[in-house]
Amino acid sequence: MSVTREHHGTMPTTTTQEQRDHRSQREREHAAAARKAFIAEGFDLVADTYGTVDGAFFEASAARLVEHAGVRPGDRVLDLGCGRGAVLFAAATAVGPDGYVAGLDLSPGMAHATAADIARRGLRNVTARVGDAEDPGFPSGSFEAVLAGLMLFITPDPAAVLHAAHHILVPGGRFAMSAFGALADPRWSRPLDAALAFLDEPAPASSPRQGARGGHPAFDSDASIADLFHSCGFAEVRTVEETSVRVIESGEEWWRSQWSSGRRIRLERIPTDRRPAAKAAALAALDELRDPEGLLRSETRLRFTSAVRVP
Ligand SMILES: C[S@@+](CC[C@H](N)C(=O)[O-])C[C@H]1O[C@@H](n2cnc3c(N)ncnc32)[C@H](O)[C@@H]1O
């Protein structure tokens, strides 16, 4: 065992490697808990409006995720980070009345609003509740498919999610996730960055990394994604990138879409007296992105990764 001496004032103390490991483990746990509290609080803020401005984008990408997972009628499906249910309801359609879909979300606002939507739709084989994808708490072999729409790169420990998914999937069960790819046109980071320049501590939203735009580095490349999945007991790992194009009607629509998404978490931090100037700067930067026909054509790249649980 390695032993070093640290001096605090005149009191010599002895710190073993074991104690240091224990301390850094505790620090990691605190950082992860703080990150999860930040996620839950941030998504609570947007629970009422999430996906309402660019609903067509969320619905189309959720439907693609369900297709990539190969969800079949009668399957039992777990949807991690279910948000307002874009993936959950697409999966419910795919499994039909003989299947079952359970949704989990860290954000109580998201989980409760989605549970209310399920009740309104009269779906008896679909549930949504508050829960942590890193510790979903189901017995082994509970699901044929586990889905994670736009969430795995957000959570502090994606490997913990994949280990948990491996446990609760049946042998041969499928995992599928979606993540943002690199910006199709890097100039599209400018409007949000122009607004975030009005923060007390300005920090651009754009990431120099090419992967999940500011998310966990394990999602930076197809190779790093495959490494992560293989190390958690998955095979047949396949990542494909798809681009969706949407025409934004106006600057006002773009601004509302930012406030109805996870980006609101940072926008809320702009002091209220600076928000009109922040909005004006963002919309001016957006205006410069009009194409020769004067349209605001925004391209979003999504990466879909699917994998199979090794028996
Ligand atoms: C960008 S939203 C995506 C919502 C939905 N899947 C969709 O595609 O519309 C990410 C969601 O994941 C949730 N989330 C992040 N980390 C989580 C975790 N460890 N456990 C459960 N939910 C989590 C957030 O609270 C948020 O609602």
The ligand as a Gaussian input file, in Angstrom:
#p B3LYP/6-31G(d) Opt

LIG

0 1
 C      -33.581000      16.187000     -24.765000
 S      -34.820000      15.443000     -23.759000
 C      -35.461000      14.178000     -24.840000
 C      -36.863000      13.727000     -24.458000
 C      -37.459000      12.636000     -25.351000
 N      -36.714000      11.392000     -25.252000
 C      -37.544000      13.078000     -26.799000
 O      -36.832000      12.492000     -27.645000
 O      -38.329000      14.006000     -27.081000
 C      -33.839000      14.507000     -22.604000
 C      -34.644000      13.959000     -21.426000
 O      -33.815000      13.006000     -20.743000
 C      -34.022000      13.160000     -19.353000
 N      -32.856000      12.567000     -18.666000
 C      -31.558000      12.957000     -18.720000
 N      -30.796000      12.149000     -17.955000
 C      -31.626000      11.207000     -17.427000
 C      -31.456000      10.082000     -16.554000
 N      -30.263000       9.751000     -16.038000
 N      -32.544000       9.343000     -16.231000
 C      -33.764000       9.641000     -16.716000
 N      -34.003000      10.721000     -17.518000
 C      -32.945000      11.477000     -17.878000
 C      -34.215000      14.655000     -19.169000
 O      -34.847000      14.973000     -17.959000
 C      -35.039000      15.017000     -20.412000
 O      -36.417000      14.942000     -20.159000

